Amino acid sequence: MAAYLWAEGLIDNPVFVAEQAYGMNRPGQADVQVVGPQDAIEGVNLGGSGYVLMSGKLKI
């Protein structure tokens, strides 16, 4: 999504903080950096912190 927004000129800066899930009381943030100019994107760097909410095993 970040690469699309940058390529289409829908964001002014290729470095931003993405936020989500505030309405669910599970807010999260990620640092986003689109690498390269709008017409030649090379990649996207993502960073942030996280935690394991749940874990388990599935036996089939």
MMTF fields as JSON, N, C-alpha, C and O atoms, coordinates in Angstrom:
{
  "mmtfVersion": "1.0.0",
  "mmtfProducer": "UNKNOWN",
  "numBonds": 239,
  "numAtoms": 240,
  "numGroups": 60,
  "numChains": 1,
  "numModels": 1,
  "chainsPerModel": [1],
  "groupsPerChain": [60],
  "chainIdList": ["A"],
  "bondAtomList": [4, 2, 8, 6, 12, 10, 16, 14, 20, 18, 24, 22, 28, 26, 32, 30, 36, 34, 40, 38, 44, 42, 48, 46, 52, 50, 56, 54, 60, 58, 64, 62, 68, 66, 72, 70, 76, 74, 80, 78, 84, 82, 88, 86, 92, 90, 96, 94, 100, 98, 104, 102, 108, 106, 112, 110, 116, 114, 120, 118, 124, 122, 128, 126, 132, 130, 136, 134, 140, 138, 144, 142, 148, 146, 152, 150, 156, 154, 160, 158, 164, 162, 168, 166, 172, 170, 176, 174, 180, 178, 184, 182, 188, 186, 192, 190, 196, 194, 200, 198, 204, 202, 208, 206, 212, 210, 216, 214, 220, 218, 224, 222, 228, 226, 232, 230, 236, 234],
  "bondOrderList": [1, 1, 1, 1, 1, 1, 1, 1, 1, 1, 1, 1, 1, 1, 1, 1, 1, 1, 1, 1, 1, 1, 1, 1, 1, 1, 1, 1, 1, 1, 1, 1, 1, 1, 1, 1, 1, 1, 1, 1, 1, 1, 1, 1, 1, 1, 1, 1, 1, 1, 1, 1, 1, 1, 1, 1, 1, 1, 1],
  "groupList": [{"groupName": "MET", "atomNameList": ["N", "CA", "C", "O"], "elementList": ["N", "C", "C", "O"], "formalChargeList": [0, 0, 0, 0], "bondAtomList": [1, 0, 2, 1, 3, 2], "bondOrderList": [1, 1, 2], "singleLetterCode": "M", "chemCompType": "L-PEPTIDE LINKING"}, {"groupName": "ALA", "atomNameList": ["N", "CA", "C", "O"], "elementList": ["N", "C", "C", "O"], "formalChargeList": [0, 0, 0, 0], "bondAtomList": [1, 0, 2, 1, 3, 2], "bondOrderList": [1, 1, 2], "singleLetterCode": "A", "chemCompType": "L-PEPTIDE LINKING"}, {"groupName": "TYR", "atomNameList": ["N", "CA", "C", "O"], "elementList": ["N", "C", "C", "O"], "formalChargeList": [0, 0, 0, 0], "bondAtomList": [1, 0, 2, 1, 3, 2], "bondOrderList": [1, 1, 2], "singleLetterCode": "Y", "chemCompType": "L-PEPTIDE LINKING"}, {"groupName": "LEU", "atomNameList": ["N", "CA", "C", "O"], "elementList": ["N", "C", "C", "O"], "formalChargeList": [0, 0, 0, 0], "bondAtomList": [1, 0, 2, 1, 3, 2], "bondOrderList": [1, 1, 2], "singleLetterCode": "L", "chemCompType": "L-PEPTIDE LINKING"}, {"groupName": "TRP", "atomNameList": ["N", "CA", "C", "O"], "elementList": ["N", "C", "C", "O"], "formalChargeList": [0, 0, 0, 0], "bondAtomList": [1, 0, 2, 1, 3, 2], "bondOrderList": [1, 1, 2], "singleLetterCode": "W", "chemCompType": "L-PEPTIDE LINKING"}, {"groupName": "GLU", "atomNameList": ["N", "CA", "C", "O"], "elementList": ["N", "C", "C", "O"], "formalChargeList": [0, 0, 0, 0], "bondAtomList": [1, 0, 2, 1, 3, 2], "bondOrderList": [1, 1, 2], "singleLetterCode": "E", "chemCompType": "L-PEPTIDE LINKING"}, {"groupName": "GLY", "atomNameList": ["N", "CA", "C", "O"], "elementList": ["N", "C", "C", "O"], "formalChargeList": [0, 0, 0, 0], "bondAtomList": [1, 0, 2, 1, 3, 2], "bondOrderList": [1, 1, 2], "singleLetterCode": "G", "chemCompType": "PEPTIDE LINKING"}, {"groupName": "ILE", "atomNameList": ["N", "CA", "C", "O"], "elementList": ["N", "C", "C", "O"], "formalChargeList": [0, 0, 0, 0], "bondAtomList": [1, 0, 2, 1, 3, 2], "bondOrderList": [1, 1, 2], "singleLetterCode": "I", "chemCompType": "L-PEPTIDE LINKING"}, {"groupName": "ASP", "atomNameList": ["N", "CA", "C", "O"], "elementList": ["N", "C", "C", "O"], "formalChargeList": [0, 0, 0, 0], "bondAtomList": [1, 0, 2, 1, 3, 2], "bondOrderList": [1, 1, 2], "singleLetterCode": "D", "chemCompType": "L-PEPTIDE LINKING"}, {"groupName": "ASN", "atomNameList": ["N", "CA", "C", "O"], "elementList": ["N", "C", "C", "O"], "formalChargeList": [0, 0, 0, 0], "bondAtomList": [1, 0, 2, 1, 3, 2], "bondOrderList": [1, 1, 2], "singleLetterCode": "N", "chemCompType": "L-PEPTIDE LINKING"}, {"groupName": "PRO", "atomNameList": ["N", "CA", "C", "O"], "elementList": ["N", "C", "C", "O"], "formalChargeList": [0, 0, 0, 0], "bondAtomList": [1, 0, 2, 1, 3, 2], "bondOrderList": [1, 1, 2], "singleLetterCode": "P", "chemCompType": "L-PEPTIDE LINKING"}, {"groupName": "VAL", "atomNameList": ["N", "CA", "C", "O"], "elementList": ["N", "C", "C", "O"], "formalChargeList": [0, 0, 0, 0], "bondAtomList": [1, 0, 2, 1, 3, 2], "bondOrderList": [1, 1, 2], "singleLetterCode": "V", "chemCompType": "L-PEPTIDE LINKING"}, {"groupName": "PHE", "atomNameList": ["N", "CA", "C", "O"], "elementList": ["N", "C", "C", "O"], "formalChargeList": [0, 0, 0, 0], "bondAtomList": [1, 0, 2, 1, 3, 2], "bondOrderList": [1, 1, 2], "singleLetterCode": "F", "chemCompType": "L-PEPTIDE LINKING"}, {"groupName": "GLN", "atomNameList": ["N", "CA", "C", "O"], "elementList": ["N", "C", "C", "O"], "formalChargeList": [0, 0, 0, 0], "bondAtomList": [1, 0, 2, 1, 3, 2], "bondOrderList": [1, 1, 2], "singleLetterCode": "Q", "chemCompType": "L-PEPTIDE LINKING"}, {"groupName": "ARG", "atomNameList": ["N", "CA", "C", "O"], "elementList": ["N", "C", "C", "O"], "formalChargeList": [0, 0, 0, 0], "bondAtomList": [1, 0, 2, 1, 3, 2], "bondOrderList": [1, 1, 2], "singleLetterCode": "R", "chemCompType": "L-PEPTIDE LINKING"}, {"groupName": "SER", "atomNameList": ["N", "CA", "C", "O"], "elementList": ["N", "C", "C", "O"], "formalChargeList": [0, 0, 0, 0], "bondAtomList": [1, 0, 2, 1, 3, 2], "bondOrderList": [1, 1, 2], "singleLetterCode": "S", "chemCompType": "L-PEPTIDE LINKING"}, {"groupName": "LYS", "atomNameList": ["N", "CA", "C", "O"], "elementList": ["N", "C", "C", "O"], "formalChargeList": [0, 0, 0, 0], "bondAtomList": [1, 0, 2, 1, 3, 2], "bondOrderList": [1, 1, 2], "singleLetterCode": "K", "chemCompType": "L-PEPTIDE LINKING"}],
  "groupTypeList": [0, 1, 1, 2, 3, 4, 1, 5, 6, 3, 7, 8, 9, 10, 11, 12, 11, 1, 5, 13, 1, 2, 6, 0, 9, 14, 10, 6, 13, 1, 8, 11, 13, 11, 11, 6, 10, 13, 8, 1, 7, 5, 6, 11, 9, 3, 6, 6, 15, 6, 2, 11, 3, 0, 15, 6, 16, 3, 16, 7],
  "groupIdList": [1, 2, 3, 4, 5, 6, 7, 8, 9, 10, 11, 12, 13, 14, 15, 16, 17, 18, 19, 20, 21, 22, 23, 24, 25, 26, 27, 28, 29, 30, 31, 32, 33, 34, 35, 36, 37, 38, 39, 40, 41, 42, 43, 44, 45, 46, 47, 48, 49, 50, 51, 52, 53, 54, 55, 56, 57, 58, 59, 60],
  "secStructList": [7, 2, 2, 2, 2, 2, 2, 6, 6, 7, 7, 1, 7, 1, 3, 3, 3, 3, 3, 3, 7, 4, 4, 4, 6, 7, 7, 3, 3, 3, 3, 3, 3, 3, 3, 1, 7, 6, 6, 1, 7, 7, 3, 3, 3, 3, 3, 7, 7, 7, 7, 7, 7, 7, 7, 7, 7, 7, 7, 7],
  "xCoordList": [0.828, 0.0, 0.881, 0.59, 1.947, 2.832, 3.449, 3.521, 3.894, 4.489, 3.467, 3.794, 2.243, 1.179, 0.902, 0.831, 0.748, 0.471, 1.582, 1.305, 2.831, 3.982, 4.037, 4.242, 3.858, 3.93, 2.834, 3.055, 1.673, 0.537, 0.51, -0.393, 1.488, 1.545, 0.489, 0.139, -0.019, -1.072, -0.526, -1.285, 0.8, 1.46, 2.619, 3.22, 2.928, 3.976, 5.362, 6.369, 5.409, 6.677, 6.738, 5.781, 7.829, 7.918, 8.228, 8.338, 8.368, 8.625, 7.464, 7.18, 6.791, 5.654, 5.396, 5.997, 4.501, 4.081, 2.667, 1.756, 2.483, 1.16, 0.537, 1.202, -0.747, -1.451, -2.725, -3.316, -3.14, -4.352, -4.957, -4.318, -6.169, -6.897, -7.221, -7.462, -7.235, -7.612, -9.07, -9.401, -9.937, -11.349, -11.605, -12.667, -10.641, -10.764, -10.056, -9.963, -9.557, -8.767, -7.507, -7.039, -6.961, -5.699, -4.814, -4.444, -4.478, -3.734, -2.347, -1.685, -1.933, -0.614, -0.012, -0.727, 1.3, 2.02, 3.16, 3.723, 3.492, 4.633, 5.338, 4.689, 6.649, 7.444, 7.608, 8.025, 7.281, 7.293, 8.211, 8.176, 9.031, 9.875, 9.861, 10.304, 9.358, 9.398, 10.763, 11.158, 11.48, 12.838, 12.797, 12.292, 13.326, 13.408, 12.433, 11.489, 12.677, 11.784, 10.441, 10.3, 9.461, 8.099, 8.035, 7.18, 8.904, 8.837, 9.777, 9.854, 10.49, 11.417, 11.572, 12.679, 10.489, 10.512, 11.325, 11.134, 12.234, 13.099, 12.619, 12.957, 11.832, 11.363, 10.698, 10.554, 10.292, 9.662, 10.29, 10.38, 10.723, 11.25, 10.17, 9.526, 9.977, 9.001, 9.698, 10.623, 9.257, 9.831, 8.822, 7.813, 9.092, 8.213, 8.382, 9.246, 7.561, 7.624, 6.337, 5.33, 6.388, 5.214, 5.309, 6.312, 4.257, 4.248, 3.342, 2.487, 3.551, 2.74, 1.434, 1.44, 0.335, -0.978, -1.47, -2.065, -1.216, -1.604, -0.721, -0.119, -0.642, 0.092, -0.618, -1.447, -0.304, -0.95, -0.403, 0.513, -0.972, -0.589, -1.838, -2.909, -1.689, -2.779, -2.317, -1.329, -3.024, -2.68, -3.738, -4.93, -3.289, -4.22, -4.071, -4.758],
  "yCoordList": [-1.174, 0.0, 1.248, 2.211, 1.238, 2.402, 2.696, 3.854, 1.655, 1.839, 2.407, 3.282, 1.918, 2.419, 3.898, 4.707, 4.242, 5.629, 6.562, 7.654, 6.142, 6.948, 7.048, 8.135, 5.945, 5.93, 6.789, 7.41, 6.821, 7.581, 9.03, 9.784, 9.421, 10.792, 11.121, 12.287, 10.111, 10.315, 10.647, 11.011, 10.521, 10.966, 11.87, 11.686, 12.855, 13.829, 13.387, 13.889, 12.439, 12.027, 10.503, 9.866, 9.9, 8.438, 7.82, 6.6, 8.655, 8.169, 8.626, 9.821, 7.672, 8.026, 6.933, 5.859, 7.224, 6.249, 5.805, 6.629, 4.512, 3.951, 3.518, 2.918, 3.829, 3.474, 2.714, 2.929, 1.827, 1.045, 0.555, 0.608, 0.083, -0.661, 0.137, -0.458, 1.447, 2.242, 2.005, 1.994, 1.816, 1.567, 0.231, 0.027, -0.677, -1.996, -2.047, -3.108, -0.894, -0.824, -1.677, -2.17, -1.854, -2.572, -1.739, -2.184, -0.517, 0.38, -0.154, -0.786, 0.111, -0.303, 0.725, 1.461, 0.774, 1.688, 0.947, 0.006, 1.382, 0.844, 1.998, 2.861, 2.013, 2.995, 2.488, 1.35, 3.33, 2.931, 3.865, 5.081, 3.284, 4.073, 3.425, 2.287, 4.141, 3.663, 4.048, 5.211, 3.091, 3.308, 3.541, 2.708, 4.667, 4.986, 6.077, 6.384, 6.663, 7.712, 7.129, 5.917, 8.006, 7.562, 6.72, 5.84, 6.963, 6.224, 5.014, 4.333, 4.745, 3.604, 3.083, 3.079, 2.651, 2.173, 0.886, -0.043, 0.858, -0.311, -1.231, -2.414, -0.703, -1.529, -0.701, 0.514, -1.364, -0.715, -1.281, -2.497, -0.389, -0.799, -0.581, 0.468, -1.58, -1.497, -1.765, -2.575, -1.09, -1.312, -1.004, -0.344, -1.472, -1.218, -2.313, -3.179, -2.267, -3.289, -4.104, -3.69, -5.239, -6.1, -7.073, -7.122, -7.846, -8.876, -10.012, -9.835, -11.167, -12.331, -12.232, -12.224, -12.157, -12.072, -13.459, -13.636, -14.432, -15.804, -16.734, -16.319, -17.963, -18.981, -20.301, -20.447, -21.249, -22.548, -23.499, -23.16, -24.689, -25.703, -26.218, -26.286, -26.577, -27.155, -28.52, -28.619, -29.557, -30.908, -31.367, -31.382, -31.738, -32.17, -33.649, -34.22],
  "zCoordList": [0.0, 0.0, 0.0, -0.71, 0.785, 0.856, -0.507, -0.919, -1.207, -2.529, -3.511, -4.312, -3.453, -4.326, -4.049, -4.974, -2.772, -2.416, -2.886, -3.38, -2.738, -3.157, -4.687, -5.226, -5.373, -6.836, -7.472, -8.512, -6.855, -7.401, -6.925, -7.285, -6.124, -5.635, -4.593, -4.411, -3.913, -2.915, -1.528, -0.63, -1.353, -0.126, -0.535, -1.594, 0.32, 0.017, 0.452, -0.047, 1.391, 1.969, 1.991, 2.431, 1.533, 1.519, 2.886, 3.007, 3.902, 5.262, 6.143, 6.231, 6.797, 7.64, 8.673, 8.625, 9.6, 10.61, 10.258, 10.181, 10.044, 9.761, 11.086, 11.93, 11.258, 12.486, 12.135, 11.077, 13.032, 12.785, 14.082, 15.133, 14.011, 15.049, 16.306, 17.357, 16.23, 17.401, 17.783, 18.969, 16.802, 17.067, 17.75, 18.339, 17.674, 18.299, 19.655, 20.273, 20.111, 21.341, 21.272, 22.298, 20.094, 19.897, 18.971, 17.884, 19.416, 18.534, 18.196, 19.02, 16.981, 16.541, 15.617, 14.936, 15.593, 14.73, 14.056, 14.615, 12.846, 12.126, 11.426, 10.835, 11.492, 10.764, 9.339, 9.129, 8.353, 6.945, 6.162, 6.346, 5.288, 4.401, 3.018, 2.86, 2.028, 0.65, 0.094, 0.174, -0.465, -0.962, -2.467, -3.221, -2.89, -4.314, -4.71, -3.983, -5.883, -6.388, -6.817, -6.978, -6.999, -7.314, -8.584, -8.689, -9.536, -10.8, -10.85, -11.873, -9.755, -9.728, -8.298, -7.759, -7.691, -6.308, -6.228, -7.012, -5.261, -5.074, -3.963, -3.952, -3.025, -1.925, -0.857, -0.994, 0.212, 1.355, 2.624, 2.793, 3.514, 4.815, 5.864, 5.9, 6.716, 7.802, 9.118, 9.185, 10.159, 11.476, 12.551, 12.302, 13.723, 14.854, 15.881, 15.75, 16.889, 17.926, 17.904, 17.33, 18.524, 18.563, 19.714, 20.426, 19.89, 20.915, 20.447, 19.579, 21.037, 20.703, 21.48, 22.711, 20.777, 21.412, 21.812, 22.875, 20.956, 21.256, 20.448, 19.457, 20.855, 20.109, 20.292, 21.19, 19.458, 19.559, 18.515, 17.765, 18.476, 17.518, 16.837, 17.439, 15.588, 14.826, 14.326, 13.597, 14.713, 14.288, 13.307, 13.615, 12.128, 11.067, 10.849, 10.003]
}
